[in-house]
Amino acid sequence: MDPRVGGEIVESFAELGVLAFTTGRAAGSFGTGTDEPVRHVMSRWSALRTLVGGSRARLATATQVHGSTIVTHSGEWRGWLRGEDADGHVSLRRGTAMAVTVADCVPVFMAHASGAAAVVHSGWRGTAAGIAAHAIHALFTLGIPHAELRVHCGPAVCGRCYEVSGDVYAQLMGRHPGGPATVDLRALIADQVRSIGVRDISLSPWCTRCDNDRFYSHRAGDAGRQLGVIVASE
């Protein structure tokens, strides 16, 4: 099955020659925390690799730890590169596919007309640490101006569904609400990247919790995981 079926494609990136999408429930889980046979999960990864260019294509993933580490890829490899302890990927080189696993956290996609691209996994810890801004800074150090980037925050738990403790809210918003409160991570990420000069920002209308028939949601009790994937065509 095409991994894009039933998910969300970032249509505004297409004119830059960049494919960015979040898989959905229809494509099946890409995580290994379910009870289904691993071969079924790996068959989905094989389909993804075929989509982005086949067995010799570059695909970068990492073990995610809800941190703010960004890996910058030079593109000097072929195959599936699986790194450790990182929650974001950056590349200047077209043909480098990058993916993060999500199920309520925000997949944040970044693209530039040159083919530079990035994707990060931003939960509350990553958002508090400014992981999206870290990726934008990494691109800037490689010559990509903030104002020329397009940023899209993909399907994630919405501000109506995402309740956090007062202490977590304080870390995100800078003030303590006195008890549990709801937070819109996508809106917060948009504010963060806007404040450093990004102008072209879009937010997905999909909530993984409200639209649980379409996407996996950790808060809804799902063990399944979807992917946020980005690749600039060569």
C-alpha positions in Angstrom: 0.0 0.0 0.0 1.1 3.6 -0.7 2.2 5.0 2.7 0.4 8.3 1.8 -3.0 6.7 1.6 -5.3 8.1 4.3 -2.8 10.5 5.7 -2.0 14.2 5.1 0.1 15.5 2.2 1.6 19.0 2.6 0.4 20.3 -0.8 2.1 23.7 -0.5 5.5 22.0 -0.6 4.9 20.4 -3.9 5.9 23.4 -6.0 9.3 23.4 -4.3 9.8 19.8 -5.5 9.4 18.5 -1.9 7.2 15.7 -0.8 6.1 15.9 2.8 3.4 13.8 4.4 2.1 12.2 7.6 0.9 8.6 7.2 -2.5 7.6 8.6 -4.2 4.7 10.2 -5.1 3.3 6.7 -1.4 2.8 5.9 -0.9 0.9 9.2 1.5 1.4 12.1 5.2 2.1 11.6 6.0 1.5 15.2 7.1 -1.8 16.8 5.0 -1.5 19.9 1.9 -3.3 18.7 1.1 -7.0 18.8 1.2 -7.5 15.1 4.1 -9.4 13.5 7.2 -7.3 12.9 7.2 -8.5 9.3 4.0 -6.6 8.7 5.5 -3.4 10.1 8.7 -3.8 8.1 6.7 -4.3 4.9 5.4 -0.8 5.4 8.9 0.5 5.8 9.8 -1.3 2.6 6.9 0.4 0.8 8.1 3.7 2.2 11.7 3.1 0.9 10.2 2.2 -2.5 8.2 5.4 -2.5 11.3 7.6 -1.8 13.6 5.9 -4.3 14.1 2.2 -3.7 16.7 0.2 -1.7 19.6 2.6 -2.7 17.7 5.7 -1.8 18.8 7.6 1.4 16.4 7.3 4.3 17.3 8.8 7.7 15.5 7.9 11.0 16.6 7.9 14.6 15.5 6.7 18.0 13.4 9.5 19.4 13.8 10.6 23.0 11.6 13.7 23.3 14.7 15.9 23.2 16.0 18.7 21.0 18.9 17.0 19.2 19.0 17.6 15.4 21.0 15.5 13.1 22.4 17.2 10.0 22.8 14.8 7.0 25.4 15.3 4.3 23.9 12.7 2.0 27.0 10.6 1.7 25.3 7.2 2.0 22.8 4.9 0.4 20.1 2.8 2.2 18.4 3.2 5.6 20.4 5.2 8.1 19.1 4.6 11.7 20.7 6.8 14.3 20.4 7.1 18.0 18.8 9.7 20.4 17.6 12.4 18.1 14.3 14.0 17.4 15.0 15.9 14.2 16.7 15.7 10.8 18.1 18.4 8.4 19.5 18.0 4.9 20.6 20.4 2.2 20.7 17.6 -0.4 17.8 16.6 -2.6 17.0 12.9 -2.5 17.5 12.6 1.3 14.4 11.2 2.8 13.9 11.8 6.6 11.2 10.5 8.9 10.0 10.9 12.5 7.5 8.7 14.3 4.4 10.4 15.9 1.1 9.7 17.6 -0.1 13.0 19.2 3.2 14.9 19.1 3.6 17.3 16.2 5.5 16.4 13.1 7.0 19.8 11.9 8.1 20.0 8.3 10.4 22.6 6.8 11.2 23.1 3.1 13.2 25.6 0.9 13.2 26.1 -2.8 16.8 24.9 -3.0 15.8 21.4 -1.8 16.9 21.9 1.8 14.5 20.3 4.1 14.0 19.2 7.8 11.5 17.4 9.9 11.2 17.2 13.7 9.2 15.4 16.3 7.9 18.0 18.8 6.0 16.9 21.9 5.7 19.1 24.9 9.3 18.6 25.9 10.6 19.3 22.4 8.4 22.3 22.1 9.5 23.7 25.4 13.1 23.2 24.2 12.4 24.9 20.9 13.3 22.0 18.7 11.7 23.5 15.6 13.8 26.7 16.1 16.9 24.5 16.5 16.2 22.9 13.1 15.7 26.3 11.5 18.9 27.5 13.0 20.7 24.5 11.7 19.4 25.3 8.2 20.5 28.9 8.7 24.0 27.9 9.5 24.0 26.0 6.2 23.0 29.2 4.3 19.1 29.0 4.4 17.5 32.3 5.5 14.7 32.0 8.0 12.3 34.1 5.9 12.6 31.8 2.9 11.5 28.7 4.7 8.1 27.1 4.6 7.0 25.4 7.8 4.0 23.1 8.3 2.8 21.6 11.6 1.2 18.3 10.8 -1.6 16.1 12.4 -1.3 16.1 16.2 -3.4 16.3 19.3 -5.3 19.6 19.2 -5.5 22.4 21.8 -9.0 21.2 23.0 -7.8 17.7 23.6 -4.3 18.2 25.0 -4.5 18.7 28.7 -1.2 18.9 30.7 -0.3 19.5 34.3 0.1 23.0 35.6 3.9 22.5 35.8 4.1 21.4 32.1 1.9 24.3 31.1 4.3 26.7 33.0 7.3 25.3 31.1 5.5 25.9 27.8 3.6 29.1 28.4 5.8 30.8 31.1 3.1 31.0 33.7 1.4 28.6 36.1 -2.4 28.2 35.6 -2.9 26.8 39.1 -3.9 23.3 37.9 -4.2 21.2 34.7 -4.8 23.2 31.5 -5.0 22.7 27.8 -2.3 23.6 25.4 -2.2 24.0 21.6 1.3 22.8 20.7 0.9 23.6 17.0 -0.1 27.2 17.7 2.8 27.5 20.1 5.3 26.1 17.6 4.0 28.5 15.0 4.5 31.4 17.4 8.1 30.2 18.1 9.1 30.0 14.5 7.3 33.2 13.5 9.3 35.0 16.2 12.6 34.1 14.6 11.5 35.3 11.1 9.6 32.5 9.4 6.7 33.9 7.5 5.2 31.0 5.6 3.6 28.8 8.3 0.6 26.4 8.0 -1.1 24.2 10.5 -2.9 20.9 9.8 -6.6 20.9 10.7 -6.4 17.3 11.8 -6.4 16.2 15.4 -5.1 12.7 16.2 -7.5 12.5 19.1 -10.6 14.0 17.5 -9.9 12.2 14.2 -8.8 9.0 15.8 -10.5 7.0 13.0 -7.9 8.5 10.6 -4.8 8.8 12.8 -3.2 6.9 15.7 -3.4 8.7 19.1 -1.4 7.7 22.2 -4.0 9.6 24.3 -6.7 7.5 22.8 -4.9 4.3 23.8 -3.3 3.4 20.5 -0.1 1.5 20.4 0.3 2.3 16.6 2.4 5.1 15.3 2.4 7.1 12.1 5.3 8.8 10.3 6.1 12.3 9.3 8.2 12.0 6.1 9.9 14.6 4.0 12.1 14.3 0.8 13.1 16.8 -1.9 13.1 15.2 -5.3 16.4 15.0 -7.2 
